Amino acid sequence: MLIDIKVPAFPESVQEGEVATWHKQVGDTVQRDDLLVDVETDKVVLEVVAAQSGVLVEILKEEGALLLSGEVMARFESGAVVASPASADATASTPEAAEGDAAPASPAARKLADEKGIDLVAIAGSGKDGRITKEDVVNFVAAPVTPAAPAAAAVSPTAAPPIAPADSGLALSAGERVEKRVPMTRMRARIAERLLDVTQTTAMLTTFNEVDMHRIMDLRTQFKDQFTSVHNGTRLGFMGFFVRSAVEALKRFPLVNASLDGSDVVYHGYQDIGVAVSSDRGLVVPVLRDVDQMSIAEIENKIAEYGGKARDGKLSIDEITGGTFTITNGGVFGSLVSTPILNPPQAAILGMHAIKERPIAEDGKVVIRPMMNLALSYDHRIIDGRDAVLFLVAIKDMIENPAKILLEI
């Protein structure tokens, strides 16, 4: 019986997707729950698995094709007989496998490799069973062919060594002018679109403050080992304190927890905090829901879980949808101060930064303290400067006096 393989239902915030990688090809025998295809949206990669055992008989949407929710991508014959060894031998002689010693490659990968003049033998596949995907070809760093040099120069002991910029994806020699053009991923394109939209449609303003971290750091040093032991390996970081501080501050200043819907201000009677997480595919913001009911240990554990899922591309749509307020920590990368951009439709976002020892005045004396710059970007259309400043001061006060977090005062 033929079964249609359809695009998963997208939430309202996702308009379309794209075929990222076919893990099975026409004629492949699959077992129930085997991964068939990855569908990339602007938020996450959705995995489509086989509902029954059988054979993939037709692919209607090749890699790179745009997809709408519910659209048919392929057709699958359930209960089909497993291919015989003879059939397997015949499959091995198809053009896909006839790339010298190259691993099997998807049609989109072969096409792009042909366009770029790249030998598939040199590419390590990241797909299932070492299959080469389109993304593998895009990310492949091909060693540039150096033009033949005069014989005297070729053996010169003073020739400049190759220069390899850290993140350029190019291996260069001195004096070369090489460019590399790669297509923007759907997630990166959507991020760019949303960031540009924020700057054009909101009245974004940022207020700054600094916080003395020494009490939080002393508390963490004193109890981190015991905390990890009691809470089954969960590490005690700083984010749990900042999330709890944000929750208490949002209760005091509900406008900062609100959002704008047309001409209406929507007040949220709950605190769902998004925590920005960096992944290879870009920045994602998984959401901690009903944080006011979570302990610091539960917050830290959930953030660690989300971080692992983000690295593996396993975050679900539900886990990154919604949120009433966002926290981002550029300090993990060494940022000293920055202006975080709003995560619409939220009205505010808190930016944390690197902790640096600085001399400050305390009780008429100069002391050295570990200081962190804080930044609160907010939509000035609904949040006045007074509320934004007092909100940030409330967070500063709780971080500098962590007992207030526990006592909720």
C-alpha positions in Angstrom: 0.0 0.0 0.0 1.4 3.4 -1.0 1.6 6.0 1.8 2.2 9.7 1.3 5.0 11.2 3.3 3.9 14.7 4.3 5.6 17.7 5.7 4.9 18.0 9.4 2.4 20.6 10.6 4.2 23.9 11.2 3.1 26.3 14.0 1.7 29.7 13.1 5.1 31.3 13.6 6.7 29.1 10.8 5.5 29.8 7.3 7.6 27.3 5.3 10.5 24.9 5.4 13.1 23.3 3.2 14.3 19.8 2.5 17.7 19.6 4.3 18.8 16.0 3.9 17.2 12.8 2.6 18.6 10.0 4.7 17.0 7.4 2.5 16.8 7.2 -1.3 14.3 5.7 -3.8 14.5 1.9 -3.5 15.9 1.9 0.0 14.3 -0.5 2.4 13.5 1.1 5.8 12.3 -0.1 9.1 9.6 1.5 11.2 10.9 4.7 12.9 13.9 4.9 10.6 14.8 8.5 9.8 13.8 9.4 6.3 14.4 13.1 5.9 15.3 16.3 7.7 13.1 19.4 7.2 14.8 22.6 8.1 12.7 25.6 9.2 13.8 29.0 10.3 13.7 27.8 13.9 14.6 24.0 14.0 15.3 20.9 12.0 12.3 18.5 12.0 13.0 14.8 11.6 10.5 12.8 9.6 10.5 9.0 10.3 8.9 6.0 8.7 5.5 5.2 10.2 5.9 1.6 8.9 8.4 -0.8 7.5 8.7 -0.9 3.7 10.4 0.7 0.7 10.8 4.4 -0.3 9.4 4.4 -3.9 9.3 8.1 -4.9 10.8 11.4 -3.8 8.8 14.4 -4.9 10.8 17.1 -3.1 14.6 17.0 -3.6 17.0 18.6 -1.2 16.7 22.3 -1.2 13.1 22.4 -2.3 10.7 24.7 -0.4 8.0 23.0 1.6 4.6 24.0 2.9 2.9 22.4 5.9 1.1 19.2 5.0 2.6 19.0 1.5 3.5 15.6 0.1 7.3 15.1 0.0 7.6 11.4 -1.1 5.7 8.1 -1.3 6.4 5.0 0.6 5.2 1.4 0.0 4.5 -0.3 3.3 5.2 -4.0 3.7 7.4 -4.2 0.6 9.9 -7.1 0.3 13.5 -6.4 1.4 15.8 -6.1 -1.6 17.8 -9.2 -2.5 21.6 -9.3 -2.5 21.5 -9.2 -6.3 19.5 -6.0 -6.1 21.9 -4.6 -3.7 24.8 -5.4 -6.1 22.9 -3.6 -8.8 22.3 -0.6 -6.6 26.0 -0.4 -5.9 26.8 0.0 -9.5 24.5 3.1 -9.9 26.0 6.5 -10.5 25.6 7.4 -6.9 28.0 4.8 -5.7 30.2 5.0 -8.8 32.3 8.0 -7.5 35.6 6.1 -7.2 36.0 5.6 -3.5 33.6 8.4 -2.5 30.8 7.7 -0.1 27.2 7.7 -1.4 26.0 11.2 -2.0 22.6 12.8 -2.3 21.5 14.2 -5.7 21.8 17.8 -4.5 25.3 17.1 -3.1 26.4 15.7 -6.4 25.0 18.6 -8.4 26.6 21.2 -6.2 29.9 19.3 -6.2 29.8 19.3 -10.0 29.1 23.0 -10.1 32.0 23.8 -7.8 34.4 21.3 -9.4 34.8 19.4 -6.2 35.8 15.7 -6.1 33.4 13.9 -3.8 36.2 11.5 -2.8 37.7 14.3 -0.7 34.6 15.0 1.3 33.7 13.2 4.5 29.9 12.6 4.7 28.0 13.5 7.8 24.8 11.7 6.8 23.7 8.3 7.9 26.2 5.6 7.0 28.6 8.3 5.9 26.3 9.7 3.2 27.5 13.0 1.7 24.8 15.7 2.0 24.5 19.1 0.3 25.6 20.8 3.6 28.8 18.7 3.5 29.6 20.1 0.1 28.8 23.6 1.1 31.0 23.4 4.2 33.8 21.6 2.4 37.1 23.5 2.5 38.9 22.7 -0.8 42.6 23.4 -0.9 43.1 26.1 -3.5 45.2 25.2 -6.5 48.3 27.3 -6.4 49.4 28.6 -9.8 52.8 27.2 -11.0 55.6 29.4 -9.9 59.0 30.0 -11.5 61.4 27.2 -10.7 63.6 29.5 -8.6 60.7 30.7 -6.5 59.4 27.2 -6.1 62.5 26.2 -4.1 63.0 29.5 -2.3 63.6 28.9 1.4 62.1 32.4 2.1 58.7 31.7 0.6 55.9 32.9 2.9 53.9 30.1 4.6 50.2 29.7 3.9 47.9 31.9 5.9 44.7 30.3 7.3 42.1 32.8 8.7 40.3 31.3 11.7 36.7 31.2 10.4 37.0 32.1 6.7 36.9 28.6 5.4 39.8 29.5 3.1 43.4 28.4 3.1 45.3 31.3 1.7 48.9 32.1 0.7 50.3 35.6 1.1 49.2 37.9 -1.6 46.3 35.7 -2.8 42.8 37.2 -3.1 40.3 34.3 -2.8 36.6 34.5 -2.3 34.1 31.8 -1.2 30.4 32.1 -1.9 27.9 29.8 0.0 24.1 30.0 0.2 22.6 31.3 3.4 20.8 28.7 5.4 17.1 29.1 5.9 17.7 29.7 9.6 20.3 32.3 9.0 18.1 34.0 6.4 15.2 34.1 8.8 17.3 35.5 11.6 18.6 38.2 9.3 15.0 39.0 8.3 13.7 39.2 11.8 16.6 41.3 13.1 16.1 43.8 10.3 12.4 43.9 11.0 13.0 44.6 14.7 15.2 47.6 13.9 12.6 49.0 11.5 9.3 48.3 13.4 10.2 48.9 17.1 11.4 51.9 19.1 14.3 50.0 20.6 16.3 51.6 23.3 19.0 50.2 25.7 19.8 51.0 29.3 23.0 49.9 31.0 24.2 49.1 34.5 26.9 47.2 36.2 26.7 44.6 38.9 29.2 43.5 41.6 29.4 39.7 41.3 31.5 38.9 44.3 28.8 37.7 46.6 27.3 35.4 43.9 30.7 34.1 43.1 31.6 33.4 46.8 28.2 31.6 47.2 28.9 29.5 44.1 32.5 28.7 45.2 31.3 27.7 48.7 28.4 25.4 47.6 29.1 24.3 44.0 30.4 20.8 44.9 27.6 20.2 47.4 25.1 21.5 44.9 26.3 19.1 42.2 26.3 16.2 44.6 22.8 16.8 45.9 21.3 17.6 42.5 22.6 14.5 40.6 25.4 16.2 38.8 23.8 19.5 37.9 26.4 22.3 37.8 25.7 25.5 39.7 26.2 28.4 37.2 25.3 32.0 37.2 22.3 31.8 34.8 20.0 30.2 37.4 20.5 33.3 39.6 19.8 35.7 36.7 16.7 33.8 35.6 15.3 33.8 39.1 16.2 37.5 39.5 14.4 38.3 36.2 11.3 36.5 37.3 11.0 38.5 40.5 11.8 41.8 38.6 9.1 40.9 36.0 6.5 40.5 38.7 7.3 44.0 40.0 7.3 45.5 36.5 4.7 43.7 34.4 5.1 46.0 31.4 8.6 44.5 30.8 6.9 41.1 30.6 4.2 42.4 28.2 4.0 42.4 24.4 2.4 44.6 21.8 -0.3 43.2 19.5 -1.3 45.9 17.1 -2.6 48.6 19.3 -3.2 46.3 22.3 -0.8 45.7 25.1 -0.9 42.0 26.2 0.0 41.5 29.8 1.3 38.0 30.6 0.4 36.6 34.0 3.3 34.1 33.9 7.0 34.3 33.2 8.3 32.1 30.4 12.0 33.0 30.0 13.9 32.4 26.8 17.6 31.6 27.2 19.7 32.3 24.0 21.8 29.3 23.1 24.5 29.2 20.4 24.6 26.3 18.0 26.4 25.5 14.8 23.3 26.5 12.8 22.9 29.8 14.6 21.4 31.3 17.7 18.3 29.6 19.1 16.2 30.6 22.1 14.6 27.7 24.0 12.0 28.7 26.5 11.8 27.9 30.2 8.1 27.8 31.0 6.5 28.8 34.3 9.9 29.6 35.8 8.4 31.0 38.9 7.7 27.4 39.9 11.2 26.2 39.2 14.1 25.9 41.6 17.6 27.1 40.7 18.6 23.5 40.3 15.7 22.8 37.9 16.6 25.9 35.9 20.3 24.9 35.6 19.4 21.4 34.6 16.9 22.5 32.0 19.4 25.0 30.5 22.0 22.2 30.2 19.4 19.9 28.6 18.5 22.6 26.0 22.2 23.3 25.3 22.8 19.7 24.4 19.7 19.6 22.2 20.7 22.7 20.5 24.2 21.3 19.6 22.6 18.1 18.3 19.8 19.9 16.4 17.1 18.1 18.5 15.1 21.1 19.8 11.4 20.9 19.0 9.2 23.7 17.7 7.4 23.8 21.1 10.6 24.2 23.0 11.6 27.4 21.1 8.2 28.9 20.6 6.7 31.6 22.8 8.4 33.2 25.7 7.7 36.5 27.4 11.2 37.7 28.1 14.7 36.7 26.9 18.2 36.5 28.5 21.3 36.3 26.4 24.9 35.9 27.7 27.6 37.3 25.4 30.0 37.1 28.2 30.7 33.4 27.5 32.4 34.6 24.3 34.2 37.5 26.0 31.8 40.4 25.2 32.3 43.3 27.6 29.3 45.3 26.6 26.7 45.1 23.8 23.2 46.1 22.8 21.0 42.9 22.5 18.3 43.1 19.9 14.7 42.4 20.9 13.1 38.9 20.3 9.7 39.9 19.0 6.9 40.0 20.0 8.7 40.3 23.4 9.2 43.9 24.7 12.5 43.5 26.4 15.7 41.4 26.5 18.5 41.2 29.1 22.1 41.0 28.1 24.8 39.6 30.4 28.5 40.1 29.7 32.0 39.0 30.7 33.0 39.3 34.4 36.1 41.5 34.8 37.9 42.7 37.9 37.8 46.5 38.2 38.6 49.0 40.9 35.4 50.5 42.4 34.6 52.8 45.3 33.1 51.1 48.3 32.5 52.9 51.7 35.0 55.5 50.7 37.7 53.0 49.7 38.9 51.7 46.4 38.5 47.9 46.2 38.9 45.4 43.4 35.6 43.6 42.5 34.5 41.2 39.8 32.1 43.4 37.8 29.7 42.5 35.0 28.0 45.0 32.6 24.2 44.5 32.2 22.2 45.8 29.2 18.4 45.9 28.9 17.0 46.6 25.5 13.4 47.4 25.4 10.6 48.6 23.2 10.0 52.3 24.1 6.6 52.2 22.6 5.2 50.4 25.7 8.0 50.6 28.2 9.1 53.9 29.6 12.7 54.6 30.6 11.8 54.8 34.3 10.4 51.2 34.3 13.3 49.9 32.3 15.9 51.5 34.5 14.2 50.4 37.8 13.8 46.8 36.4 17.5 46.6 35.7 18.3 48.1 39.1 16.1 45.4 40.7 18.1 42.7 39.0 21.3 44.3 40.1 20.1 44.5 43.7 19.2 40.8 43.8 22.4 39.6 42.2 24.5 41.7 44.6 22.4 40.5 47.5 21.5 36.9 46.6 19.5 36.2 49.8 16.8 38.5 48.3 16.4 36.0 45.5 15.6 33.2 47.9 13.5 35.4 50.1 11.7 37.0 47.1 12.1 40.5 48.6 
